[in-house]
């Protein structure tokens, strides 16, 4: 896909040679000018999908790539839990997404749910990790996101799944400190989720 040297046509040329120009757009993007200034682009479906695909920005060897695969595999065995969490908390956000957001919070020591939401607004790697596939995918509102992430993060069952995934010995932390599980927080969460009062809290819900 080449975007640097596109074909440029005027509106008059587009009207006169539409079919040929569209055919040319299958090979490379076409810029349409109006009154001498760029107006719209014509691109093939394949080029558009590639341009709007967050996966294209993900470094293949980044630890989050392997972690996402492990998490999705684990969550396939937690469908009942995911459904129950969404039912209990009236979730407008996919529970699997919230699980991954909790993991980001622990890995990158993000102080609260609002900070996680803020990070998702500009960090495309984070956004891909939690389940968004396209740039155009809209983030949930800050208030609902914060409320639902806090609710799932306070559920001992969810915490146990998160800590189990992040306690895996296979996880490789990056040498520059970018990817580093907060082991202290992980241990505290694991201890809390296994405590008797947490189990009582779980039953009372």
MDTraj code that builds the backbone (N, CA, C; nanometers):
import mdtraj as md
import numpy as np

residues = "UNK UNK UNK UNK UNK UNK UNK UNK UNK UNK UNK UNK UNK UNK UNK UNK UNK UNK UNK UNK UNK UNK UNK UNK UNK UNK UNK UNK UNK UNK UNK UNK UNK UNK UNK UNK UNK UNK UNK UNK UNK UNK UNK UNK UNK UNK UNK UNK UNK UNK UNK UNK UNK UNK UNK UNK UNK UNK UNK UNK UNK UNK UNK UNK UNK UNK UNK UNK UNK UNK UNK UNK UNK UNK UNK UNK UNK UNK UNK UNK UNK UNK UNK UNK UNK UNK UNK UNK UNK UNK UNK UNK UNK UNK UNK UNK UNK UNK UNK UNK UNK UNK UNK UNK UNK UNK UNK UNK UNK UNK UNK UNK UNK UNK UNK UNK UNK UNK UNK UNK UNK UNK UNK UNK UNK UNK UNK UNK UNK UNK UNK UNK UNK UNK UNK UNK UNK UNK UNK UNK UNK UNK UNK UNK UNK UNK UNK UNK UNK UNK UNK UNK UNK UNK UNK UNK UNK UNK UNK UNK UNK UNK UNK UNK UNK UNK UNK UNK UNK UNK UNK UNK UNK UNK UNK UNK UNK UNK UNK UNK UNK UNK UNK UNK UNK UNK UNK UNK UNK UNK UNK UNK UNK UNK UNK UNK UNK UNK UNK UNK UNK UNK UNK UNK UNK".split()
xyz = np.array([
    [0.0841, -0.1195, 0.0000],
    [0.0000, 0.0000, 0.0000],
    [0.0876, 0.1244, 0.0000],
    [0.0728, 0.2118, -0.0956],
    [0.1533, 0.3324, -0.1056],
    [0.0622, 0.4543, -0.0933],
    [0.0898, 0.5350, 0.0101],
    [0.0115, 0.6559, 0.0316],
    [0.0910, 0.7818, -0.0023],
    [0.2211, 0.7679, -0.0219],
    [0.3042, 0.8855, -0.0366],
    [0.2915, 0.9501, -0.1745],
    [0.2656, 0.8731, -0.2796],
    [0.2568, 0.9286, -0.4148],
    [0.1250, 0.8880, -0.4800],
    [0.0137, 0.9381, -0.4280],
    [-0.1163, 0.8963, -0.4808],
    [-0.1479, 0.9649, -0.6131],
    [-0.2374, 0.9037, -0.6877],
    [-0.2931, 0.9708, -0.8043],
    [-0.3810, 1.0857, -0.7560],
    [-0.3692, 1.2008, -0.8201],
    [-0.4516, 1.3156, -0.7834],
    [-0.5368, 1.3568, -0.9031],
    [-0.6660, 1.3722, -0.8801],
    [-0.7580, 1.4102, -0.9865],
    [-0.8465, 1.5231, -0.9372],
    [-0.9067, 1.5954, -1.0308],
    [-1.0013, 1.7010, -0.9962],
    [-1.1428, 1.6445, -0.9965],
    [-1.2360, 1.7249, -0.9481],
    [-1.3760, 1.6831, -0.9491],
    [-1.4244, 1.6605, -1.0920],
    [-1.3793, 1.7468, -1.1852],
    [-1.4207, 1.7324, -1.3242],
    [-1.3709, 1.6010, -1.3829],
    [-1.2456, 1.5665, -1.3518],
    [-1.1909, 1.4396, -1.3998],
    [-1.2648, 1.3216, -1.3383],
    [-1.3020, 1.3350, -1.2115],
    [-1.3750, 1.2273, -1.1451],
    [-1.5091, 1.2048, -1.2126],
    [-1.5792, 1.3130, -1.2441],
    [-1.7086, 1.3009, -1.3120],
    [-1.6930, 1.2365, -1.4489],
    [-1.5853, 1.2726, -1.5183],
    [-1.5682, 1.2259, -1.6562],
    [-1.5138, 1.0834, -1.6636],
    [-1.4313, 1.0442, -1.5668],
    [-1.3638, 0.9148, -1.5764],
    [-1.3817, 0.8316, -1.4482],
    [-1.5016, 0.8334, -1.3921],
    [-1.5254, 0.7699, -1.2640],
    [-1.4853, 0.6219, -1.2629],
    [-1.5328, 0.5468, -1.3592],
    [-1.5078, 0.4025, -1.3580],
    [-1.3582, 0.3715, -1.3661],
    [-1.2844, 0.4458, -1.4505],
    [-1.1410, 0.4207, -1.4638],
    [-1.0648, 0.4614, -1.3382],
    [-1.1100, 0.5709, -1.2775],
    [-1.0424, 0.6178, -1.1561],
    [-1.0660, 0.5210, -1.0407],
    [-1.1886, 0.4715, -1.0286],
    [-1.2186, 0.3735, -0.9242],
    [-1.1364, 0.2467, -0.9460],
    [-1.1220, 0.2075, -1.0715],
    [-1.0402, 0.0903, -1.1025],
    [-0.8950, 0.1152, -1.0618],
    [-0.8472, 0.2368, -1.0864],
    [-0.7100, 0.2715, -1.0473],
    [-0.6941, 0.2668, -0.8949],
    [-0.8017, 0.3005, -0.8222],
    [-0.7958, 0.3018, -0.6762],
    [-0.7767, 0.1628, -0.6176],
    [-0.8033, 0.0600, -0.6969],
    [-0.7782, -0.0758, -0.6497],
    [-0.6284, -0.1025, -0.6363],
    [-0.5482, -0.0272, -0.7123],
    [-0.4032, -0.0436, -0.7097],
    [-0.3364, 0.0498, -0.6092],
    [-0.3962, 0.1645, -0.5881],
    [-0.3382, 0.2609, -0.4959],
    [-0.4365, 0.3725, -0.4689],
    [-0.4276, 0.4405, -0.3532],
    [-0.5213, 0.5464, -0.3169],
    [-0.5230, 0.6598, -0.4188],
    [-0.6411, 0.7175, -0.4379],
    [-0.6594, 0.8299, -0.5301],
    [-0.7091, 0.9497, -0.4497],
    [-0.6385, 1.0616, -0.4594],
    [-0.6799, 1.1843, -0.3923],
    [-0.7628, 1.2677, -0.4884],
    [-0.8802, 1.3114, -0.4441],
    [-0.9687, 1.3943, -0.5267],
    [-0.9626, 1.5376, -0.4755],
    [-0.9234, 1.6295, -0.5618],
    [-0.9154, 1.7702, -0.5253],
    [-1.0435, 1.8443, -0.5638],
    [-1.0762, 1.9418, -0.4837],
    [-1.1901, 2.0287, -0.5127],
    [-1.1453, 2.1728, -0.4944],
    [-1.1628, 2.2545, -0.5977],
    [-1.1156, 2.3930, -0.5967],
    [-0.9672, 2.4001, -0.5626],
    [-0.8912, 2.3017, -0.6122],
    [-0.7471, 2.3031, -0.5959],
    [-0.6955, 2.2504, -0.4637],
    [-0.7859, 2.2053, -0.3755],
    [-0.7450, 2.1549, -0.2442],
    [-0.7944, 2.0121, -0.2241],
    [-0.7209, 1.9306, -0.1472],
    [-0.7651, 1.7934, -0.1212],
    [-0.9058, 1.7916, -0.0621],
    [-0.9872, 1.6984, -0.1099],
    [-1.1271, 1.6918, -0.0677],
    [-1.1610, 1.5542, -0.0099],
    [-1.1475, 1.4489, -0.0913],
    [-1.1731, 1.3135, -0.0447],
    [-1.0681, 1.2191, -0.1028],
    [-1.0621, 1.0985, -0.0457],
    [-0.9760, 0.9930, -0.0974],
    [-1.0620, 0.8763, -0.1435],
    [-1.0159, 0.8100, -0.2483],
    [-1.0779, 0.6848, -0.2910],
    [-0.9740, 0.5756, -0.2691],
    [-1.0096, 0.4767, -0.1858],
    [-0.9160, 0.3680, -0.1566],
    [-0.9873, 0.2348, -0.1724],
    [-0.9105, 0.1314, -0.1962],
    [-0.9669, -0.0028, -0.2064],
    [-1.0100, -0.0507, -0.0686],
    [-1.0946, -0.1520, -0.0666],
    [-1.1383, -0.2085, 0.0609],
    [-1.0190, -0.2609, 0.1405],
    [-0.9279, -0.3285, 0.0732],
    [-0.8116, -0.3850, 0.1410],
    [-0.7256, -0.2763, 0.2035],
    [-0.7045, -0.1667, 0.1295],
    [-0.6236, -0.0572, 0.1823],
    [-0.6902, 0.0069, 0.3029],
    [-0.8225, 0.0204, 0.2973],
    [-0.8949, 0.0818, 0.4083],
    [-0.8881, -0.0059, 0.5331],
    [-0.9069, -0.1359, 0.5158],
    [-0.9012, -0.2277, 0.6292],
    [-0.7627, -0.2251, 0.6926],
    [-0.6589, -0.2234, 0.6101],
    [-0.5227, -0.2195, 0.6633],
    [-0.4956, -0.0890, 0.7376],
    [-0.5464, 0.0208, 0.6833],
    [-0.5221, 0.1510, 0.7447],
    [-0.5968, 0.1671, 0.8763],
    [-0.7094, 0.0959, 0.8924],
    [-0.7924, 0.1106, 1.0117],
    [-0.7741, -0.0066, 1.1078],
    [-0.6666, -0.0800, 1.0933],
    [-0.6450, -0.1998, 1.1733],
    [-0.5396, -0.1735, 1.2806],
    [-0.5795, -0.1764, 1.4069],
    [-0.4857, -0.1513, 1.5152],
    [-0.3744, -0.2555, 1.5211],
    [-0.4044, -0.3761, 1.4758],
    [-0.3066, -0.4839, 1.4829],
    [-0.1790, -0.4490, 1.4061],
    [-0.1928, -0.3637, 1.3042],
    [-0.0762, -0.3267, 1.2239],
    [0.0258, -0.2472, 1.3056],
    [-0.0157, -0.1898, 1.4180],
    [0.0746, -0.1096, 1.5006],
    [0.1387, -0.1891, 1.6126],
    [0.0981, -0.3148, 1.6293],
    [0.1436, -0.3931, 1.7445],
    [0.2775, -0.4593, 1.7155],
    [0.3815, -0.4325, 1.7958],
    [0.5105, -0.5006, 1.7774],
    [0.4937, -0.6508, 1.8004],
    [0.5314, -0.7351, 1.7045],
    [0.5070, -0.8799, 1.7157],
    [0.5638, -0.9426, 1.8423],
    [0.6783, -0.8948, 1.8886],
    [0.7416, -0.9558, 2.0042],
    [0.7057, -0.8937, 2.1376],
    [0.6105, -0.8005, 2.1390],
    [0.5773, -0.7346, 2.2654],
    [0.5096, -0.8326, 2.3604],
    [0.5420, -0.8273, 2.4910],
    [0.4823, -0.9209, 2.5870],
    [0.3305, -0.9199, 2.5897],
    [0.2678, -0.8068, 2.5572],
    [0.1218, -0.8009, 2.5584],
    [0.0601, -0.8911, 2.4512],
    [0.1343, -0.9200, 2.3447],
    [0.0811, -1.0071, 2.2391],
    [0.0624, -1.1483, 2.2941],
    [0.1667, -1.2006, 2.3575],
    [0.1571, -1.3347, 2.4154],
    [0.0567, -1.3385, 2.5291],
    [0.0527, -1.2315, 2.6096],
    [-0.0408, -1.2281, 2.7219],
    [-0.1847, -1.2279, 2.6732],
    [-0.2117, -1.1525, 2.5671],
    [-0.3487, -1.1492, 2.5157],
    [-0.3937, -1.2886, 2.4728],
    [-0.3063, -1.3629, 2.4088],
    [-0.3417, -1.4988, 2.3668],
    [-0.3726, -1.5865, 2.4874],
    [-0.2911, -1.5737, 2.5916],
    [-0.3132, -1.6537, 2.7117],
    [-0.4436, -1.6149, 2.7797],
    [-0.4699, -1.4853, 2.7883],
    [-0.5905, -1.4376, 2.8550],
    [-0.7159, -1.4828, 2.7800],
    [-0.7140, -1.4697, 2.6491],
    [-0.8310, -1.5101, 2.5716],
    [-0.8560, -1.6605, 2.5844],
    [-0.7478, -1.7373, 2.5935],
    [-0.7635, -1.8812, 2.6134],
    [-0.8249, -1.9095, 2.7500],
    [-0.7795, -1.8372, 2.8522],
    [-0.8335, -1.8563, 2.9869],
    [-0.9800, -1.8150, 2.9944],
    [-1.0151, -1.7068, 2.9294],
    [-1.1523, -1.6570, 2.9367],
    [-1.2511, -1.7452, 2.8609],
    [-1.2017, -1.8230, 2.7676],
    [-1.2909, -1.9169, 2.6991],
    [-1.3476, -2.0200, 2.7965],
    [-1.2791, -2.0405, 2.9081],
    [-1.3259, -2.1343, 3.0101],
    [-1.4031, -2.0629, 3.1213],
    [-1.4238, -1.9322, 3.1042],
    [-1.4920, -1.8538, 3.2078],
    [-1.6176, -1.7861, 3.1533],
    [-1.6832, -1.8500, 3.0576],
    [-1.7997, -1.7863, 2.9954],
    [-1.9127, -1.7629, 3.0950],
    [-1.9326, -1.8581, 3.1847],
    [-2.0386, -1.8424, 3.2847],
    [-2.0091, -1.7231, 3.3757],
    [-1.8831, -1.7096, 3.4159],
    [-1.8443, -1.5971, 3.5000],
    [-1.8620, -1.4654, 3.4260],
    [-1.8193, -1.4601, 3.3022],
    [-1.8333, -1.3375, 3.2239],
    [-1.9799, -1.2972, 3.2136],
    [-2.0667, -1.3945, 3.1854],
    [-2.2100, -1.3658, 3.1726],
    [-2.2679, -1.3177, 3.3050],
    [-2.2233, -1.3792, 3.4153],
    [-2.2754, -1.3404, 3.5468],
    [-2.2300, -1.1998, 3.5847],
    [-2.1055, -1.1663, 3.5546],
    [-2.0561, -1.0319, 3.5853],
    [-2.1346, -0.9261, 3.5093],
    [-2.1601, -0.9531, 3.3817],
    [-2.2361, -0.8573, 3.3015],
    [-2.3792, -0.8455, 3.3520],
    [-2.4353, -0.9566, 3.4007],
    [-2.5710, -0.9544, 3.4544],
    [-2.5777, -0.8796, 3.5872],
    [-2.4824, -0.9046, 3.6749],
    [-2.4825, -0.8435, 3.8078],
    [-2.4637, -0.6928, 3.8033],
    [-2.3734, -0.6480, 3.7169],
    [-2.3352, -0.5072, 3.7185],
    [-2.3985, -0.4263, 3.6063],
    [-2.4917, -0.4885, 3.5323],
    [-2.5572, -0.4169, 3.4230],
    [-2.4571, -0.3652, 3.3228],
    [-2.3603, -0.4488, 3.2896],
    [-2.2459, -0.4035, 3.2101],
    [-2.2850, -0.3618, 3.0688],
    [-2.2404, -0.2444, 3.0296],
    [-2.2521, -0.2005, 2.8901],
    [-2.1200, -0.2242, 2.8174],
    [-2.0197, -0.2686, 2.8911],
    [-1.8874, -0.2970, 2.8370],
    [-1.8628, -0.4465, 2.8499],
    [-1.8115, -0.5069, 2.7461],
    [-1.7835, -0.6494, 2.7466],
    [-1.6954, -0.6857, 2.8660],
    [-1.7370, -0.7888, 2.9417],
    [-1.6630, -0.8266, 3.0625],
    [-1.5203, -0.8695, 3.0301],
    [-1.5002, -0.9342, 2.9157],
    [-1.3646, -0.9742, 2.8775],
    [-1.2754, -0.8518, 2.8609],
    [-1.3311, -0.7444, 2.8087],
    [-1.2558, -0.6194, 2.7948],
    [-1.2163, -0.5656, 2.9307],
    [-1.3089, -0.5703, 3.0265],
    [-1.2803, -0.5208, 3.1604],
    [-1.1714, -0.6045, 3.2286],
    [-1.1717, -0.7361, 3.2061],
    [-1.0660, -0.8210, 3.2604],
    [-0.9296, -0.7734, 3.2112],
    [-0.9193, -0.7478, 3.0826],
    [-0.7911, -0.7061, 3.0255],
    [-0.7514, -0.5676, 3.0748],
    [-0.8502, -0.4831, 3.0994],
    [-0.8200, -0.3510, 3.1537],
    [-0.7634, -0.3619, 3.2948],
    [-0.8177, -0.4544, 3.3739],
    [-0.7635, -0.4777, 3.5073],
    [-0.6179, -0.5228, 3.4996],
    [-0.5884, -0.6052, 3.4014],
    [-0.4513, -0.6532, 3.3851],
    [-0.3573, -0.5394, 3.3482],
    [-0.4018, -0.4510, 3.2607],
    [-0.3189, -0.3348, 3.2266],
    [-0.2916, -0.2498, 3.3504],
    [-0.3942, -0.2355, 3.4343],
    [-0.3788, -0.1540, 3.5541],
    [-0.2702, -0.2112, 3.6454],
    [-0.2647, -0.3440, 3.6546],
    [-0.1656, -0.4086, 3.7401],
    [-0.0267, -0.4074, 3.6751],
    [-0.0209, -0.4366, 3.5468],
    [0.1076, -0.4435, 3.4775],
    [0.1783, -0.3079, 3.4760],
    [0.0999, -0.2030, 3.4482],
    [0.1609, -0.0710, 3.4302],
    [0.1393, 0.0206, 3.5509],
    [0.0906, -0.0381, 3.6623],
    [0.0718, 0.0375, 3.7873],
    [-0.0088, 0.1659, 3.7645],
    [-0.1177, 0.1535, 3.6896],
    [-0.2062, 0.2677, 3.6671],
    [-0.2898, 0.2879, 3.7931],
    [-0.2964, 0.4100, 3.8413],
    [-0.3472, 0.4337, 3.9769],
    [-0.4954, 0.4048, 3.9953],
    [-0.5777, 0.4242, 3.8920],
    [-0.7202, 0.3988, 3.9087],
    [-0.7855, 0.3768, 3.7721],
    [-0.9173, 0.3517, 3.7746],
    [-0.9904, 0.3230, 3.6517],
    [-0.9892, 0.4416, 3.5556],
    [-0.9916, 0.5611, 3.6096],
    [-0.9889, 0.6795, 3.5233],
    [-0.8565, 0.6882, 3.4470],
    [-0.7476, 0.6495, 3.5136],
    [-0.6174, 0.6520, 3.4473],
    [-0.6115, 0.5461, 3.3371],
    [-0.6767, 0.4314, 3.3599],
    [-0.6827, 0.3290, 3.2562],
    [-0.7575, 0.3834, 3.1348],
    [-0.8702, 0.4492, 3.1591],
    [-0.9492, 0.5056, 3.0491],
    [-0.8685, 0.6094, 2.9725],
    [-0.7978, 0.6936, 3.0456],
    [-0.7146, 0.7959, 2.9817],
    [-0.6071, 0.7330, 2.8939],
    [-0.5458, 0.6244, 2.9432],
    [-0.4407, 0.5571, 2.8671],
    [-0.4958, 0.4963, 2.7392],
    [-0.6167, 0.4419, 2.7458],
    [-0.6782, 0.3820, 2.6275],
    [-0.7086, 0.4867, 2.5204],
    [-0.7226, 0.6112, 2.5620],
    [-0.7563, 0.7172, 2.4663],
    [-0.6419, 0.7460, 2.3702],
    [-0.5164, 0.7217, 2.4143],
    [-0.4032, 0.7555, 2.3266],
    [-0.3076, 0.6396, 2.2991],
    [-0.3137, 0.5338, 2.3789],
    [-0.2214, 0.4221, 2.3616],
    [-0.2875, 0.3140, 2.2767],
    [-0.2489, 0.3056, 2.1501],
    [-0.3135, 0.2123, 2.0583],
    [-0.2798, 0.0670, 2.0899],
    [-0.1626, 0.0414, 2.1490],
    [-0.1269, -0.0942, 2.1904],
    [-0.2198, -0.1406, 2.3021],
    [-0.2441, -0.0541, 2.3996],
    [-0.3368, -0.0869, 2.5079],
    [-0.4773, -0.1122, 2.4521],
    [-0.5167, -0.0257, 2.3600],
    [-0.6520, -0.0373, 2.3048],
    [-0.6691, -0.1704, 2.2308],
    [-0.5673, -0.2107, 2.1554],
    [-0.5732, -0.3394, 2.0862],
    [-0.5764, -0.4534, 2.1875],
    [-0.4958, -0.4436, 2.2930],
    [-0.4867, -0.5515, 2.3913],
    [-0.6214, -0.5800, 2.4566],
    [-0.6982, -0.4759, 2.4880],
    [-0.8243, -0.4995, 2.5591],
    [-0.9366, -0.5436, 2.4666],
    [-0.9141, -0.5368, 2.3349],
    [-1.0147, -0.5928, 2.2452],
    [-1.0628, -0.5055, 2.1320],
    [-1.0181, -0.3805, 2.1253],
    [-1.0577, -0.2957, 2.0137],
    [-0.9743, -0.3334, 1.8911],
    [-1.0353, -0.3315, 1.7751],
    [-0.9665, -0.3742, 1.6533],
    [-0.9377, -0.2593, 1.5567],
    [-1.0149, -0.1494, 1.5661],
    [-1.0024, -0.0416, 1.4683],
    [-0.9824, 0.0924, 1.5367],
    [-0.9174, 0.1840, 1.4654],
    [-0.9033, 0.3197, 1.5147],
    [-1.0393, 0.3834, 1.5376],
    [-1.1351, 0.3480, 1.4502],
    [-1.2664, 0.4109, 1.4543],
    [-1.3542, 0.3587, 1.5670],
    [-1.3147, 0.2493, 1.6327],
    [-1.3942, 0.1966, 1.7432],
    [-1.3990, 0.2997, 1.8557],
    [-1.5200, 0.3301, 1.9013],
    [-1.5382, 0.4350, 2.0018],
    [-1.5188, 0.3795, 2.1423],
    [-1.4436, 0.4514, 2.2253],
    [-1.4265, 0.4117, 2.3642],
    [-1.5555, 0.4368, 2.4416],
    [-1.5819, 0.3568, 2.5447],
    [-1.6982, 0.3845, 2.6301],
    [-1.6762, 0.5144, 2.7063],
    [-1.7833, 0.5738, 2.7529],
    [-1.7723, 0.6965, 2.8298],
    [-1.6932, 0.6757, 2.9583],
    [-1.6275, 0.7818, 3.0040],
    [-1.5413, 0.7709, 3.1225],
    [-1.6198, 0.7250, 3.2457],
    [-1.7385, 0.7806, 3.2684],
    [-1.8144, 0.7494, 3.3902],
    [-1.8560, 0.6027, 3.3933],
    [-1.9138, 0.5537, 3.2841],
    [-1.9576, 0.4137, 3.2828],
    [-1.8393, 0.3188, 3.2866],
    [-1.7323, 0.3547, 3.2176],
    [-1.6129, 0.2706, 3.2185],
    [-1.5574, 0.2594, 3.3601],
    [-1.5446, 0.3731, 3.4275],
    [-1.4910, 0.3747, 3.5629],
    [-1.5779, 0.2930, 3.6570],
    [-1.7085, 0.3124, 3.6480],
    [-1.8002, 0.2404, 3.7363],
    [-1.7903, 0.0899, 3.7167],
    [-1.7893, 0.0445, 3.5921],
    [-1.7906, -0.0990, 3.5638],
    [-1.6549, -0.1646, 3.5902],
    [-1.5469, -0.0927, 3.5631],
    [-1.4149, -0.1491, 3.5915],
    [-1.3949, -0.1641, 3.7424],
    [-1.4413, -0.0659, 3.8184],
    [-1.4307, -0.0753, 3.9638],
    [-1.5153, -0.1897, 4.0173],
    [-1.6344, -0.2103, 3.9596],
    [-1.7229, -0.3171, 4.0067],
    [-1.6622, -0.4544, 3.9797],
    [-1.6100, -0.4745, 3.8589],
    [-1.5489, -0.6033, 3.8261],
    [-1.4213, -0.6232, 3.9080],
    [-1.3455, -0.5174, 3.9285],
    [-1.2228, -0.5275, 4.0066],
    [-1.2475, -0.5556, 4.1537],
    [-1.3708, -0.5344, 4.2003],
    [-1.4043, -0.5621, 4.3397],
    [-1.4656, -0.6999, 4.3577],
    [-1.4801, -0.7751, 4.2495],
    [-1.5374, -0.9092, 4.2568],
    [-1.4251, -1.0116, 4.2770],
    [-1.4257, -1.0850, 4.3865],
    [-1.3161, -1.1807, 4.4130],
    [-1.2966, -1.2834, 4.3029],
    [-1.4045, -1.3255, 4.2378],
    [-1.3908, -1.4251, 4.1311],
    [-1.3113, -1.3686, 4.0148],
    [-1.3409, -1.2452, 3.9796],
    [-1.2676, -1.1810, 3.8705],
    [-1.1213, -1.1612, 3.9073],
    [-1.0963, -1.1209, 4.0309],
    [-0.9595, -1.0985, 4.0757],
    [-0.8796, -1.2283, 4.0708],
    [-0.9427, -1.3394, 4.1066],
    [-0.8717, -1.4669, 4.1042],
    [-0.8299, -1.5051, 3.9621],
    [-0.9170, -1.4789, 3.8648],
    [-0.8830, -1.5095, 3.7260],
    [-0.7679, -1.4197, 3.6793],
    [-0.7756, -1.2924, 3.7124],
    [-0.6714, -1.1973, 3.6717],
    [-0.5370, -1.2352, 3.7323],
    [-0.5362, -1.2637, 3.8617],
    [-0.4092, -1.2971, 3.9274],
    [-0.3531, -1.4295, 3.8762],
    [-0.4418, -1.5219, 3.8421],
    [-0.3938, -1.6500, 3.7882],
    [-0.3232, -1.6284, 3.6543],
    [-0.3796, -1.5443, 3.5711],
    [-0.3184, -1.5167, 3.4400],
    [-0.1856, -1.4445, 3.4552],
    [-0.1794, -1.3477, 3.5463],
    [-0.0587, -1.2662, 3.5597],
    [0.0488, -1.3315, 3.6456],
    [0.0138, -1.4405, 3.7142],
    [0.1122, -1.5109, 3.7959],
    [0.1909, -1.6131, 3.7158],
    [0.1566, -1.6285, 3.5896],
    [0.2234, -1.7272, 3.5060],
    [0.3724, -1.6989, 3.4983],
    [0.4518, -1.8027, 3.5101],
    [0.5973, -1.7857, 3.5058],
    [0.6485, -1.7585, 3.3643],
    [0.5604, -1.7770, 3.2639],
    [0.6070, -1.7569, 3.1263],
    [0.6194, -1.6096, 3.0912],
    [0.5523, -1.5220, 3.1678],
    [0.5503, -1.3807, 3.1319],
    [0.6918, -1.3241, 3.1335],
    [0.7297, -1.2597, 3.0252],
    [0.8622, -1.1995, 3.0131],
    [0.8497, -1.0490, 3.0240],
    [0.9127, -0.9955, 3.1265],
    [0.9082, -0.8515, 3.1452],
    [1.0148, -0.7856, 3.0589],
    [0.9787, -0.6732, 2.9983],
    [1.0728, -0.6054, 2.9100],
    [1.1834, -0.5399, 2.9913],
    [1.3021, -0.5399, 2.9349],
    [1.4172, -0.4887, 3.0070],
    [1.4123, -0.3400, 3.0352],
    [1.3348, -0.2645, 2.9550],
    [1.3317, -0.1198, 2.9755],
    [1.2267, -0.0789, 3.0784],
    [1.1611, -0.1759, 3.1413],
    [1.0647, -0.1430, 3.2450],
    [0.9273, -0.1083, 3.1932],
    [0.9066, -0.1165, 3.0628],
    [0.7762, -0.0815, 3.0059],
    [0.6689, -0.1807, 3.0476],
    [0.7025, -0.3087, 3.0420],
    [0.6092, -0.4152, 3.0798],
    [0.6624, -0.4793, 3.2074],
    [0.5987, -0.4484, 3.3194],
    [0.6482, -0.5009, 3.4460],
    [0.5305, -0.5188, 3.5408],
    [0.4933, -0.6449, 3.5651],
    [0.3809, -0.6740, 3.6532],
    [0.4109, -0.6220, 3.7934],
    [0.3158, -0.5483, 3.8498],
    [0.3291, -0.4998, 3.9860],
    [0.3036, -0.6173, 4.0804],
    [0.4110, -0.6903, 4.1140],
    [0.3980, -0.8133, 4.1928],
    [0.3419, -0.7875, 4.3312],
    [0.3743, -0.6728, 4.3888],
    [0.3207, -0.6402, 4.5206],
    [0.1692, -0.6261, 4.5163],
    [0.1200, -0.5514, 4.4181],
    [-0.0241, -0.5349, 4.4033],
    [-0.0899, -0.6676, 4.3695],
    [-0.0263, -0.7454, 4.2847],
    [-0.0811, -0.8757, 4.2454],
    [-0.0934, -0.9672, 4.3677],
    [0.0093, -0.9673, 4.4522],
    [0.0055, -1.0506, 4.5731],
    [-0.1051, -1.0038, 4.6676],
    [-0.1194, -0.8724, 4.6823],
    [-0.2220, -0.8190, 4.7719],
    [-0.3622, -0.8548, 4.7214],
    [-0.3813, -0.8441, 4.5914],
    [-0.5117, -0.8780, 4.5341],
    [-0.5415, -1.0266, 4.5508],
    [-0.4402, -1.1100, 4.5281],
    [-0.4583, -1.2533, 4.5414],
    [-0.4939, -1.2904, 4.6848],
    [-0.4256, -1.2277, 4.7804],
    [-0.4533, -1.2539, 4.9219],
    [-0.5946, -1.2098, 4.9572],
    [-0.6337, -1.0931, 4.9098],
    [-0.7683, -1.0429, 4.9397],
    [-0.8748, -1.1340, 4.8808],
    [-0.8544, -1.1776, 4.7542],
    [-0.9568, -1.2585, 4.6864],
    [-0.9740, -1.3958, 4.7495],
    [-0.8719, -1.4441, 4.8184],
    [-0.8801, -1.5762, 4.8797],
    [-0.9188, -1.5709, 5.0270],
    [-0.9322, -1.4492, 5.0816],
    [-0.9655, -1.4348, 5.2228],
    [-1.1122, -1.4703, 5.2479],
    [-1.1465, -1.5205, 5.3684],
    [-1.2854, -1.5577, 5.3998],
    [-1.3846, -1.4437, 5.3819],
    [-1.3458, -1.3209, 5.4225],
    [-1.4404, -1.2106, 5.4098],
    [-1.4682, -1.1776, 5.2648],
    [-1.3718, -1.2026, 5.1751],
    [-1.3946, -1.1802, 5.0321],
    [-1.4918, -1.2820, 4.9791],
    [-1.4789, -1.4061, 5.0244],
    [-1.5714, -1.5101, 4.9791],
    [-1.7120, -1.4814, 5.0292],
    [-1.7231, -1.4283, 5.1533],
    [-1.8540, -1.3913, 5.2056],
    [-1.9139, -1.2787, 5.1247],
    [-1.8280, -1.1829, 5.0865],
    [-1.8712, -1.0703, 5.0040],
    [-1.9214, -1.1197, 4.8702],
    [-1.8535, -1.2213, 4.8151],
    [-1.8921, -1.2789, 4.6872],
    [-2.0296, -1.3431, 4.6950],
    [-2.0554, -1.4181, 4.8018],
    [-2.1845, -1.4865, 4.8169],
    [-2.2974, -1.3866, 4.8353],
    [-2.2671, -1.2758, 4.9029],
    [-2.3713, -1.1773, 4.9326],
    [-2.4158, -1.1008, 4.8120],
    [-2.3410, -1.1026, 4.7048],
    [-2.3752, -1.0240, 4.5870],
    [-2.4991, -1.0779, 4.5195],
])
top = md.Topology()
chain = top.add_chain()
for i, resn in enumerate(residues, 1):
    res = top.add_residue(resn, chain, resSeq=i)
    for name in ("N", "CA", "C"):
        top.add_atom(name, md.element.get_by_symbol(name[0]), res)
traj = md.Trajectory(xyz[None], top)
